[in-house]
Amino acid sequence: MRGLGAGLFSQVILAFIGLWVARFLLQRLGQSQYGLWLVGMQLLAYLALTDLGVVALLPREVAYATGRGQNKGDDLQNIVAETARIILWQLPIVVLVAAAFWIFLPSSWEPLRMPLGIVLISFVVTFPLRAPAAILSGLQDLAFVSILQSAATFAGTAATVILVARGRGLESLAIGWATTQVMVGVVAIVRLAMRFPHSLPRSLPHLTGQVLRHRMGQAFWVALSQVAVVLLNATDAVIIAQVLGPAAVVPYVCTAKLIQFLGNQPQLLMQTAQPGLAELRASEHQPRVFQAATALTQAVLMLIGAIACGVLAVNYGFVRLWVGEAQWGGFILTGLLIVRVMLAQWNLTTATAIFAFGYERRLALVGIADGILFVGITTALVRHLGIRGAPLAGILALGVVSLPINLSALARESGSTVFGLVRELWPWAWRFAISLAVAGAIATVWRPASFLALATAGTMAVAVYGVLTVRRLLHPPLSLYLHPKLGALLRRLTPATRSATLA
């Protein structure tokens, strides 16, 4: 709870800062240059794939070592030492890929060349420094990691604003980004040395071929999953920029800003819980892990439903007040973005559950298929439907590939069927549908556009959802994880559910 609370608080504070900074940059740099920067940052997601899943796997492996109990100190040092050696071997590949990015940058993106060069050099230098923060996450030092990432982001943002105000242009954003990366890596190393010295190896071992094959074999499927994530989340803006021009990226990103930011909050819950799930897998029986994963799935869907209702009601006024009505993509785009985020969160929770049962290979292959299909559909739909084609492509890809296949795996592990898993969501789904309809009516009939109106409209939409769905919190397995005081309060607010809950 400390880790989740610190993460949520930090993200809220940084969101307000980020909203102001985005407006500031749009005014100072112009729509075309700011659009180029947004595209350039998505290119970094492809460069991050050069770690081949090694750093992404590190938190889970550290949690496994902690969960095993016996000789966990030696196991932990071995994992950290082996990972550090592999990361150093990967550096030449990172340098070559970064150089290729800079050399083959499209001529139409020439203003991005110098800033991108700064970012690429910073990425190479800080590539080994990503491991310490991952180790801290695996050790479940989550509150510190959240605070560190927030402080580093604030420092980088401050550097960006100061330099932009002095007329440094896109280079300011590159220097600010580099500041954030260096600060996270250096402070995380100091934290490990002071708080968890038993995790740091005294030397780096010489890896045998067998150990290397084992570690890279594990990381390979995680790396494929990362490719899928990049295809799904870091390609839409690139395609829009190529098909419609960089300026078209700005209204798309601005319209999606609120739902993407708030939609990440339930994801933070899953990310916070992942080291715990991994530790459970190493120390508990399968039913215990499945119970925890199912409760997390229900909690995420409850949260994302409230977010969807609130965003639908206020997104027009939010974009209008933030960056001006010219950057508003329309109610249809907002609705499509909301549906895509809902399906993505449902798929994420399902994937997290089956990941705990060892479905790395399945998740990787399904994700790759989903990503390739998404890129193809997005390219076609953006040409014919404009920026609305991007979220629609995401909906089609998730509905056809990832979600059905991942649900089938979860059904197999739980002894149920896909229809049975979907049917369990029906009591929540029809309540959510009514709440979303009310939010849509508020958005189209009222069209709130002032701060007071936005606060009122958002509160009304979420309140309707809360009244309709609060009883679902009192049903197992989610009710088993409620704090006793919170559970007692909810039962007093919904006395009609007392007998059903006891039964």
C-alpha positions as CSV (number, residue, x, y, z in Angstrom):
1,M,0.0,0.0,0.0
2,R,2.9,2.4,0.7
3,G,4.3,1.6,-2.8
4,L,0.9,2.0,-4.5
5,G,0.1,5.2,-2.5
6,A,3.4,6.8,-3.3
7,G,3.0,5.9,-6.9
8,L,-0.5,7.3,-7.2
9,F,0.4,10.5,-5.4
10,S,3.5,11.0,-7.5
11,Q,1.7,10.4,-10.8
12,V,-1.1,12.9,-9.9
13,I,1.5,15.6,-9.0
14,L,3.5,14.9,-12.1
15,A,0.3,14.8,-14.3
16,F,-0.5,18.4,-13.4
17,I,3.1,19.4,-14.1
18,G,3.1,17.5,-17.3
19,L,-0.2,19.1,-18.5
20,W,1.3,22.6,-18.0
21,V,4.6,21.6,-19.6
22,A,2.8,20.2,-22.7
23,R,0.9,23.4,-23.2
24,F,4.0,25.4,-22.6
25,L,6.0,23.4,-25.2
26,L,3.2,23.6,-27.7
27,Q,3.1,27.4,-27.4
28,R,6.9,27.8,-27.5
29,L,7.9,25.1,-30.1
30,G,4.8,25.0,-32.3
31,Q,2.6,22.1,-33.3
32,S,4.9,20.6,-35.9
33,Q,8.1,20.5,-33.8
34,Y,6.3,19.3,-30.7
35,G,4.7,16.5,-32.9
36,L,8.2,15.5,-34.0
37,W,9.4,15.2,-30.4
38,L,6.4,13.0,-29.5
39,V,7.3,10.7,-32.4
40,G,11.0,10.7,-31.5
41,M,10.1,9.6,-28.0
42,Q,8.1,6.7,-29.3
43,L,11.2,5.6,-31.3
44,L,13.0,5.1,-28.0
45,A,10.7,2.3,-27.2
46,Y,12.2,0.4,-30.1
47,L,15.7,1.1,-28.9
48,A,14.8,-0.2,-25.5
49,L,14.2,-3.6,-27.1
50,T,18.0,-4.1,-27.4
51,D,18.1,-5.3,-23.8
52,L,16.4,-8.5,-25.0
53,G,14.1,-8.7,-22.0
54,V,17.0,-9.1,-19.5
55,V,16.1,-6.0,-17.4
56,A,12.4,-6.6,-17.7
57,L,12.8,-10.1,-16.3
58,L,15.0,-8.9,-13.4
59,P,12.2,-7.9,-10.9
60,R,10.6,-11.3,-11.2
61,E,13.8,-13.2,-10.8
62,V,14.8,-11.1,-7.8
63,A,11.3,-11.8,-6.3
64,Y,11.7,-15.6,-7.0
65,A,15.0,-15.5,-5.1
66,T,13.4,-13.8,-2.2
67,G,10.5,-16.2,-2.2
68,R,12.7,-19.4,-2.2
69,G,13.9,-18.5,1.3
70,Q,16.9,-20.8,1.5
71,N,20.2,-19.3,0.5
72,K,18.3,-16.4,-0.9
73,G,21.3,-14.0,-0.3
74,D,23.6,-16.1,-2.5
75,D,20.8,-16.6,-5.1
76,L,20.1,-12.9,-5.3
77,Q,23.8,-12.0,-5.7
78,N,24.1,-14.6,-8.5
79,I,21.1,-13.2,-10.3
80,V,22.3,-9.6,-10.1
81,A,25.9,-10.6,-11.1
82,E,24.8,-12.6,-14.1
83,T,22.4,-9.9,-15.3
84,A,25.1,-7.2,-15.0
85,R,27.5,-9.3,-17.1
86,I,24.8,-9.9,-19.8
87,I,24.0,-6.1,-19.9
88,L,27.7,-5.3,-20.5
89,W,27.8,-7.8,-23.4
90,Q,24.7,-6.1,-24.9
91,L,26.3,-2.6,-24.9
92,P,27.9,-3.0,-28.4
93,I,24.6,-3.9,-29.9
94,V,22.9,-0.9,-28.2
95,V,25.6,1.4,-29.7
96,L,25.1,0.0,-33.2
97,V,21.3,0.2,-33.1
98,A,21.4,3.8,-31.7
99,A,23.8,4.8,-34.5
100,A,21.5,3.3,-37.1
101,F,18.6,5.3,-35.7
102,W,20.5,8.5,-36.0
103,I,22.0,7.8,-39.5
104,F,18.7,6.6,-41.1
105,L,16.5,9.3,-39.6
106,P,14.0,10.4,-42.4
107,S,15.0,13.7,-44.0
108,S,11.6,15.1,-43.3
109,W,12.4,14.8,-39.5
110,E,15.8,16.7,-39.8
111,P,15.0,19.2,-37.0
112,L,14.9,16.1,-34.7
113,R,18.4,15.0,-35.6
114,M,20.5,16.9,-33.0
115,P,18.0,16.4,-30.1
116,L,17.7,12.7,-31.0
117,G,21.5,12.4,-31.0
118,I,21.6,13.7,-27.4
119,V,18.9,11.3,-26.4
120,L,20.7,8.3,-28.1
121,I,24.0,9.1,-26.5
122,S,22.3,9.4,-23.1
123,F,20.5,6.1,-23.6
124,V,23.8,4.3,-24.3
125,V,25.5,5.8,-21.3
126,T,22.7,5.0,-18.9
127,F,21.8,1.6,-20.4
128,P,23.5,-0.4,-17.5
129,L,21.9,2.0,-15.0
130,R,18.4,0.7,-15.6
131,A,19.2,-2.5,-13.6
132,P,19.4,-1.0,-10.1
133,A,15.8,0.4,-10.2
134,A,14.6,-3.0,-11.4
135,I,16.4,-4.8,-8.5
136,L,14.7,-2.4,-6.1
137,S,11.3,-3.2,-7.6
138,G,12.0,-7.0,-7.2
139,L,12.9,-6.4,-3.5
140,Q,9.6,-4.6,-3.2
141,D,11.1,-1.3,-2.2
142,L,8.2,0.2,-4.2
143,A,7.6,3.4,-2.3
144,F,11.2,4.5,-2.8
145,V,11.2,3.6,-6.5
146,S,8.0,5.7,-7.0
147,I,9.4,8.7,-5.2
148,L,12.7,8.4,-7.0
149,Q,11.1,8.3,-10.4
150,S,8.9,11.2,-9.6
151,A,11.8,13.3,-8.3
152,A,13.9,12.5,-11.3
153,T,11.0,13.4,-13.7
154,F,10.5,16.7,-11.9
155,A,14.2,17.5,-12.2
156,G,14.3,16.7,-15.9
157,T,11.1,18.7,-16.5
158,A,12.6,21.7,-14.7
159,A,15.7,21.5,-16.8
160,T,13.5,21.3,-20.0
161,V,11.4,24.4,-19.1
162,I,14.5,26.5,-18.2
163,L,16.3,25.6,-21.4
164,V,13.2,26.1,-23.6
165,A,12.6,29.5,-22.0
166,R,16.2,30.4,-23.0
167,G,15.5,29.4,-26.6
168,R,17.3,26.0,-26.9
169,G,14.4,24.4,-28.7
170,L,14.1,20.6,-29.0
171,E,17.5,20.2,-27.5
172,S,16.0,21.3,-24.2
173,L,13.7,18.3,-24.1
174,A,16.6,16.0,-24.9
175,I,18.7,17.4,-22.0
176,G,15.7,17.1,-19.7
177,W,15.1,13.5,-20.6
178,A,18.8,12.6,-20.1
179,T,18.7,14.3,-16.6
180,T,15.9,12.0,-15.6
181,Q,17.6,8.8,-16.7
182,V,20.9,9.6,-15.0
183,M,19.3,10.6,-11.7
184,V,17.2,7.4,-11.5
185,G,20.2,5.1,-12.2
186,V,22.7,6.8,-9.9
187,V,20.3,7.2,-6.9
188,A,19.1,3.6,-7.2
189,I,22.7,2.3,-7.0
190,V,23.2,4.4,-3.8
191,R,20.0,3.0,-2.4
192,L,21.0,-0.6,-3.0
193,A,24.4,0.0,-1.5
194,M,23.0,1.5,1.7
195,R,19.7,-0.5,2.2
196,F,20.3,-3.8,0.4
197,P,24.1,-4.4,0.4
198,H,23.5,-8.2,0.4
199,S,22.1,-7.9,-3.1
200,L,25.3,-6.5,-4.6
201,P,27.9,-9.0,-5.9
202,R,31.6,-8.5,-5.2
203,S,32.5,-9.5,-8.7
204,L,31.0,-10.4,-12.0
205,P,31.2,-14.1,-12.9
206,H,32.3,-15.7,-16.1
207,L,29.1,-17.1,-17.6
208,T,29.1,-20.6,-18.9
209,G,27.3,-21.4,-22.1
210,Q,24.7,-23.3,-20.1
211,V,23.9,-20.5,-17.8
212,L,23.8,-18.0,-20.6
213,R,21.4,-20.2,-22.6
214,H,19.2,-20.5,-19.6
215,R,19.1,-16.8,-18.8
216,M,18.6,-15.7,-22.4
217,G,16.1,-18.4,-23.0
218,Q,14.0,-17.0,-20.2
219,A,14.5,-13.4,-21.4
220,F,13.8,-14.2,-25.1
221,W,10.0,-14.6,-24.5
222,V,9.9,-11.5,-22.4
223,A,11.7,-9.7,-25.1
224,L,9.2,-10.8,-27.7
225,S,6.4,-9.6,-25.3
226,Q,8.2,-6.2,-25.2
227,V,8.2,-6.1,-29.0
228,A,4.5,-6.6,-28.9
229,V,4.0,-3.8,-26.3
230,V,6.0,-1.5,-28.5
231,L,4.0,-2.4,-31.6
232,L,0.8,-1.8,-29.8
233,N,1.7,1.3,-27.8
234,A,4.5,3.1,-29.6
235,T,3.5,2.7,-33.2
236,D,0.2,4.6,-33.6
237,A,1.7,8.0,-33.4
238,V,4.5,7.0,-35.8
239,I,2.0,5.8,-38.4
240,I,-0.1,8.9,-38.0
241,A,3.0,11.1,-38.5
242,Q,4.0,9.2,-41.7
243,V,0.5,9.1,-43.2
244,L,-1.0,12.4,-42.1
245,G,2.1,14.4,-41.0
246,P,3.6,15.2,-37.6
247,A,1.0,18.0,-36.9
248,A,-1.8,15.4,-36.9
249,V,-0.2,13.6,-33.9
250,V,-0.9,16.5,-31.6
251,P,-4.7,16.4,-31.5
252,Y,-4.6,12.6,-31.3
253,V,-2.2,12.7,-28.3
254,C,-4.1,15.6,-26.6
255,T,-7.4,13.9,-26.9
256,A,-6.0,10.6,-25.6
257,K,-4.0,12.3,-22.8
258,L,-6.6,12.1,-20.0
259,I,-7.7,8.5,-20.6
260,Q,-4.2,7.2,-21.1
261,F,-3.0,8.9,-17.9
262,L,-5.9,7.8,-15.8
263,G,-6.0,4.4,-17.5
264,N,-2.5,3.8,-16.3
265,Q,-3.5,4.0,-12.6
266,P,-5.1,0.5,-12.5
267,Q,-2.1,-0.7,-14.3
268,L,0.1,0.7,-11.5
269,L,-1.9,-1.6,-9.2
270,M,-0.9,-4.6,-11.3
271,Q,2.7,-3.5,-11.6
272,T,2.9,-3.0,-7.8
273,A,1.5,-6.5,-7.2
274,Q,3.7,-8.3,-9.8
275,P,6.7,-8.9,-7.5
276,G,4.3,-10.2,-4.8
277,L,2.7,-12.6,-7.3
278,A,6.1,-13.9,-8.4
279,E,7.1,-14.5,-4.8
280,L,3.8,-16.3,-4.2
281,R,4.5,-18.5,-7.2
282,A,7.8,-19.5,-5.6
283,S,6.4,-20.2,-2.1
284,E,2.6,-21.0,-2.3
285,H,0.3,-23.4,-4.0
286,Q,-1.4,-22.6,-7.4
287,P,-4.9,-21.9,-6.0
288,R,-3.5,-19.2,-3.7
289,V,-1.8,-17.5,-6.7
290,F,-5.0,-17.8,-8.8
291,Q,-7.1,-16.3,-6.0
292,A,-4.8,-13.3,-5.7
293,A,-4.6,-12.8,-9.5
294,T,-8.4,-13.0,-9.8
295,A,-9.0,-10.4,-7.1
296,L,-6.5,-8.1,-8.8
297,T,-8.3,-8.5,-12.1
298,Q,-11.7,-7.5,-10.5
299,A,-10.1,-4.5,-8.8
300,V,-8.6,-3.2,-12.0
301,L,-11.9,-3.6,-13.9
302,M,-13.7,-1.7,-11.1
303,L,-11.2,1.1,-11.2
304,I,-11.0,1.4,-15.0
305,G,-14.8,1.5,-15.2
306,A,-15.0,4.6,-12.9
307,I,-12.2,6.2,-14.9
308,A,-14.0,5.6,-18.3
309,C,-17.2,7.2,-17.0
310,G,-15.4,10.3,-15.7
311,V,-13.3,10.8,-18.8
312,L,-16.2,10.5,-21.2
313,A,-18.1,13.2,-19.3
314,V,-15.2,15.7,-19.1
315,N,-12.8,15.1,-21.9
316,Y,-14.0,17.8,-24.3
317,G,-13.9,20.5,-21.7
318,F,-10.5,19.2,-20.4
319,V,-8.8,19.4,-23.9
320,R,-10.5,22.8,-24.6
321,L,-9.2,24.3,-21.4
322,W,-5.8,22.7,-21.6
323,V,-4.6,23.3,-25.2
324,G,-7.6,24.8,-27.0
325,E,-10.5,23.4,-29.0
326,A,-8.4,23.1,-32.1
327,Q,-6.6,20.1,-30.6
328,W,-9.9,18.3,-29.7
329,G,-10.3,15.1,-31.7
330,G,-14.0,14.7,-31.2
331,F,-16.4,12.5,-29.1
332,I,-16.1,9.5,-31.5
333,L,-12.3,9.5,-31.0
334,T,-12.8,9.8,-27.2
335,G,-15.2,6.8,-27.2
336,L,-12.9,4.7,-29.3
337,L,-10.0,5.5,-27.0
338,I,-12.0,4.6,-24.0
339,V,-13.1,1.2,-25.4
340,R,-9.5,0.4,-26.4
341,V,-8.2,1.2,-23.0
342,M,-10.9,-0.9,-21.3
343,L,-10.1,-3.9,-23.5
344,A,-6.3,-3.4,-23.0
345,Q,-6.7,-3.3,-19.2
346,W,-8.8,-6.4,-19.2
347,N,-6.3,-8.1,-21.4
348,L,-3.4,-6.9,-19.2
349,T,-5.0,-8.3,-16.0
350,T,-5.6,-11.6,-17.7
351,A,-2.1,-11.8,-19.0
352,T,-0.7,-11.0,-15.6
353,A,-2.7,-13.8,-14.1
354,I,-1.5,-16.4,-16.6
355,F,2.1,-15.0,-16.4
356,A,2.1,-16.1,-12.8
357,F,1.5,-19.7,-14.0
358,G,4.4,-19.7,-16.4
359,Y,2.8,-18.7,-19.8
360,E,5.7,-16.5,-21.0
361,R,5.9,-18.2,-24.4
362,R,2.2,-18.1,-25.1
363,L,2.0,-14.4,-24.1
364,A,5.0,-13.5,-26.3
365,L,3.6,-15.3,-29.4
366,V,0.1,-13.9,-28.9
367,G,1.4,-10.4,-28.3
368,I,3.5,-10.5,-31.5
369,A,0.6,-11.7,-33.5
370,D,-1.6,-8.9,-32.0
371,G,1.1,-6.3,-32.6
372,I,1.6,-7.2,-36.3
373,L,-2.1,-7.2,-36.9
374,F,-2.4,-3.8,-35.2
375,V,0.2,-2.2,-37.3
376,G,-1.3,-3.5,-40.5
377,I,-4.9,-2.5,-39.6
378,T,-3.8,0.9,-38.2
379,T,-1.9,1.8,-41.5
380,A,-5.0,0.9,-43.5
381,L,-7.6,2.6,-41.3
382,V,-5.6,5.8,-40.7
383,R,-5.5,6.3,-44.5
384,H,-9.3,6.1,-44.7
385,L,-10.6,7.3,-41.3
386,G,-7.8,9.6,-40.1
387,I,-6.7,9.6,-36.5
388,R,-9.9,7.6,-35.5
389,G,-8.5,4.6,-37.3
390,A,-5.7,4.1,-34.7
391,P,-7.9,3.3,-31.6
392,L,-10.3,1.3,-33.8
393,A,-7.4,-0.8,-35.0
394,G,-6.4,-1.5,-31.4
395,I,-10.0,-2.6,-30.6
396,L,-10.1,-5.0,-33.5
397,A,-6.7,-6.5,-32.7
398,L,-7.4,-7.0,-29.0
399,G,-10.9,-8.5,-29.7
400,V,-9.7,-10.9,-32.4
401,V,-6.3,-12.1,-31.0
402,S,-5.0,-11.3,-27.5
403,L,-8.1,-11.3,-25.3
404,P,-9.8,-14.5,-26.6
405,I,-6.6,-16.5,-26.5
406,N,-5.5,-15.2,-23.1
407,L,-8.9,-15.8,-21.6
408,S,-8.8,-19.4,-22.9
409,A,-5.5,-20.0,-21.0
410,L,-7.0,-18.5,-17.8
411,A,-10.1,-20.7,-18.2
412,R,-7.9,-23.8,-18.5
413,E,-6.0,-22.9,-15.3
414,S,-9.2,-22.1,-13.3
415,G,-11.1,-25.1,-14.5
416,S,-13.7,-22.9,-16.2
417,T,-14.6,-21.8,-19.7
418,V,-14.1,-18.6,-21.6
419,F,-17.9,-18.1,-21.5
420,G,-17.9,-18.7,-17.8
421,L,-15.2,-16.1,-17.2
422,V,-17.0,-13.5,-19.3
423,R,-20.3,-14.4,-17.6
424,E,-18.8,-13.7,-14.2
425,L,-18.3,-10.1,-15.4
426,W,-21.9,-9.6,-16.4
427,P,-23.1,-8.2,-13.0
428,W,-20.5,-5.6,-13.3
429,A,-20.8,-5.1,-17.1
430,W,-24.4,-4.1,-17.3
431,R,-24.0,-1.6,-14.4
432,F,-21.0,-0.1,-16.2
433,A,-23.0,0.2,-19.4
434,I,-25.7,2.2,-17.7
435,S,-23.1,4.4,-16.0
436,L,-21.3,5.0,-19.3
437,A,-24.6,5.9,-21.0
438,V,-25.2,8.5,-18.3
439,A,-21.7,9.9,-18.8
440,G,-22.2,10.1,-22.6
441,A,-25.4,12.0,-22.1
442,I,-23.6,14.5,-19.8
443,A,-20.8,14.9,-22.4
444,T,-23.1,15.5,-25.4
445,V,-26.0,17.4,-23.9
446,W,-24.3,19.5,-21.2
447,R,-20.8,19.7,-22.8
448,P,-19.2,21.1,-19.6
449,A,-16.4,23.6,-20.4
450,S,-15.4,25.4,-17.2
451,F,-13.4,24.1,-14.3
452,L,-16.4,24.1,-12.0
453,A,-18.6,22.4,-14.6
454,L,-15.9,19.8,-15.3
455,A,-15.6,18.9,-11.6
456,T,-19.3,18.7,-11.3
457,A,-19.8,16.6,-14.4
458,G,-17.0,14.2,-13.5
459,T,-18.2,13.8,-10.0
460,M,-21.8,13.1,-11.2
461,A,-20.6,10.4,-13.7
462,V,-18.4,8.6,-11.2
463,A,-21.0,8.9,-8.5
464,V,-23.6,7.1,-10.7
465,Y,-21.1,4.4,-11.4
466,G,-20.2,4.1,-7.7
467,V,-23.8,3.7,-6.6
468,L,-24.5,1.0,-9.1
469,T,-21.3,-1.0,-8.6
470,V,-20.3,-0.7,-4.9
471,R,-22.0,-4.0,-4.0
472,R,-19.6,-5.8,-6.3
473,L,-16.7,-5.0,-4.0
474,L,-18.3,-7.2,-1.3
475,H,-18.1,-10.4,-3.3
476,P,-15.2,-12.8,-3.1
477,P,-12.4,-13.0,-4.0
478,L,-12.0,-9.2,-4.1
479,S,-13.8,-8.8,-0.7
480,L,-11.1,-11.1,0.8
481,Y,-8.5,-8.4,0.2
482,L,-10.4,-5.4,1.5
483,H,-9.1,-3.8,4.6
484,P,-11.4,-4.8,7.5
485,K,-12.4,-1.2,8.2
486,L,-13.1,-0.5,4.5
487,G,-15.2,-3.6,4.3
488,A,-17.2,-2.7,7.3
489,L,-17.8,0.8,6.0
490,L,-19.1,-0.6,2.6
491,R,-21.4,-3.0,4.4
492,R,-22.9,-0.2,6.4
493,L,-23.4,1.8,3.2
494,T,-25.0,-1.2,1.4
495,P,-26.9,-3.0,4.2
496,A,-28.9,-5.0,1.6
497,T,-25.7,-6.9,0.7
498,R,-25.0,-8.1,4.3
499,S,-26.9,-11.3,4.2
500,A,-25.6,-12.2,0.7
501,T,-22.0,-11.5,1.7
502,L,-22.3,-13.7,4.8
503,A,-23.9,-16.5,2.8
